[in-house]
Amino acid sequence: MTQLFRAGLALAGAAIPFVALVSPALAGAPAGGVAIPWGDWLVGLLQPVSAVLVPVAAAAVTAGIARVAPWAASLLTRERVEAAIRAGAEYGQNAVAGAARGRTVSVDLGSAVVAAGARHVLAHAPAHVVRQAGGAEGVAARIFRSLPLDPQASVGNVLTPALAKLREGDAAHRA
C-alpha cells in the first residue's frame, strides 16, 4: 500500500511542472493571449539529454562491434583461405602443361598441379592465411581436395609426391 502511495506522489510531483505550463492554455485564455514556448523548452530539455545519450549510444555501438569483431574476423579469414585455395588450384592447373582448368586432372599431372598451386599460395597469400590453412601441408591438402582428379587418384599417388616436391623446392630455396 505504501508503495502505491509513493508511486502516486511521484507521479503527481512529476506532473506539477507540466500542469503549471499547460493550465493557462486549458483555462480558456484567448488564442493570442498565452504563448507557451514549446520549441525553446524542448530544445533546452534535449540539449543535456543528447549530451548524455550520444556518448552512451556510441559506447553501445562500439561494444556491439567488439562483440561481433571476432566472429567477423573469423569469417573473413575463412573466406580468404578459401579464395587462396581456389586461386592456387587454378594457378596449378594453368601452370602445368597438359592440365586445364575445368577438366579432370590425371594422376600423372596431379602432384605437379598440387605442388605448383601450393607454391603459388605460399608465395602470394598473407602469412596468417597460410597459418590458418595449416601451413604448406594444409595448403597442399586443401588444393588436392579441391581439384577434379581422376578416380584412380589418391593421397598416396598425388598428395604425397606433391608434398615431397614442396619439401625439395623448399630445401633448394633455403640452400
C-alpha positions in Angstrom: 0.0 0.0 0.0 2.8 2.4 0.8 4.5 1.6 -2.5 1.3 2.6 -4.3 1.0 5.8 -2.3 4.7 6.6 -3.1 4.2 5.9 -6.8 1.1 8.3 -6.8 3.1 11.0 -5.0 6.0 10.6 -7.5 3.6 10.8 -10.5 1.9 13.9 -9.0 5.3 15.5 -8.4 6.3 14.9 -11.9 3.1 16.2 -13.3 3.1 19.5 -11.4 5.5 21.4 -13.7 3.7 20.2 -16.8 0.3 21.2 -15.4 1.8 24.7 -14.4 2.8 25.2 -18.1 -0.4 23.9 -19.7 -3.0 25.2 -17.2 -3.2 28.8 -18.7 -3.9 27.3 -22.1 -6.6 25.0 -20.8 -8.3 27.8 -18.8 -9.7 29.2 -21.9 -7.3 32.1 -22.5 -7.8 33.9 -25.7 -6.0 32.4 -28.7 -3.2 35.0 -28.8 -3.1 35.7 -25.1 -0.8 33.0 -23.8 2.2 31.7 -25.7 3.9 28.7 -24.4 7.4 28.5 -25.8 7.4 24.7 -26.6 10.2 24.9 -29.0 12.6 26.7 -26.7 11.5 24.5 -23.8 12.0 21.3 -25.9 15.5 22.4 -27.2 16.5 23.3 -23.7 15.5 19.9 -22.4 17.0 17.9 -25.3 20.5 19.6 -25.2 21.6 18.0 -21.9 19.8 14.8 -22.7 21.6 14.5 -26.1 24.9 15.3 -24.4 24.4 12.2 -22.2 22.7 9.9 -24.8 25.1 10.4 -27.7 28.2 9.1 -25.8 26.1 6.2 -24.4 24.9 5.3 -27.9 28.4 5.5 -29.2 29.6 3.2 -26.4 26.8 0.7 -27.2 27.7 0.7 -30.9 31.4 0.2 -30.0 30.6 -2.6 -27.6 28.4 -4.3 -30.3 31.2 -4.1 -32.8 33.7 -5.5 -30.3 31.4 -8.5 -29.7 30.9 -9.1 -33.5 34.6 -8.4 -34.5 36.0 -11.9 -33.6 33.2 -13.6 -35.4 33.6 -11.3 -38.4 37.4 -11.7 -38.4 37.0 -15.5 -38.4 34.5 -15.4 -41.2 36.7 -13.1 -43.3 39.8 -15.2 -42.7 37.9 -18.4 -43.7 36.8 -16.7 -46.9 40.4 -15.5 -47.6 41.7 -19.1 -47.1 39.1 -20.5 -49.4 39.9 -17.8 -52.0 43.6 -18.5 -51.8 43.0 -22.3 -52.2 40.8 -21.6 -55.3 43.5 -19.3 -56.7 46.2 -21.9 -56.0 44.2 -24.7 -57.7 43.5 -22.5 -60.8 47.1 -21.4 -60.9 48.3 -25.0 -60.7 46.0 -26.1 -63.5 47.2 -23.3 -65.7 50.9 -23.6 -64.8 51.3 -27.3 -65.5 51.5 -28.4 -69.2 48.7 -30.8 -70.0 46.4 -29.7 -67.3 43.5 -27.4 -68.0 41.0 -25.6 -65.7 37.6 -27.3 -65.7 38.9 -30.7 -66.9 39.8 -33.7 -64.8 43.4 -33.8 -63.7 45.2 -37.1 -64.3 47.2 -38.9 -61.7 50.4 -38.2 -63.6 49.8 -34.4 -63.5 48.0 -34.2 -60.2 51.1 -33.9 -58.0 52.7 -31.3 -60.2 49.4 -29.3 -60.2 49.1 -29.5 -56.4 52.7 -28.5 -55.8 52.6 -25.6 -58.3 49.3 -24.3 -56.7 50.7 -24.7 -53.2 53.9 -22.8 -54.1 51.7 -20.0 -55.6 49.6 -19.7 -52.4 52.7 -19.8 -50.2 54.4 -17.1 -52.2 51.4 -14.8 -52.5 49.0 -15.3 -49.6 49.4 -13.4 -46.3 51.2 -15.4 -43.6 48.1 -15.5 -41.3 46.1 -17.0 -44.2 48.7 -19.7 -44.7 48.8 -20.4 -41.0 45.0 -20.7 -40.8 45.1 -23.1 -43.8 47.5 -25.4 -41.9 50.9 -24.3 -43.4 52.4 -25.8 -46.6 51.0 -29.3 -45.9 47.5 -27.9 -45.2 47.5 -25.7 -48.3 48.6 -28.7 -50.5 45.9 -30.9 -48.9 43.2 -28.4 -49.5 44.2 -27.9 -53.1 44.3 -31.7 -53.5 40.7 -31.9 -52.2 39.5 -29.0 -54.4 40.8 -30.4 -57.7 38.7 -32.6 -60.1 41.0 -35.6 -60.1 40.8 -39.0 -61.9 39.1 -41.7 -59.9 42.5 -43.5 -59.6 43.9 -40.5 -57.7 44.6 -40.9 -54.0 46.6 -39.3 -51.3 49.4 -41.8 -51.9 49.9 -41.2 -55.6 49.1 -37.4 -55.8 49.4 -35.6 -52.4 52.4 -37.4 -51.0 54.5 -36.8 -54.2 53.3 -33.2 -54.2 54.4 -32.7 -50.6 57.8 -34.2 -51.4 58.2 -31.8 -54.3 57.3 -28.9 -52.0 59.9 -30.0 -49.5 62.5 -30.4 -52.2 61.7 -26.9 -53.5 61.9 -25.5 -50.0 65.2 -27.2 -49.3 66.6 -26.0 -52.6 65.3 -22.5 -51.9 67.0 -22.4 -48.5 70.4 -23.6 -49.8 
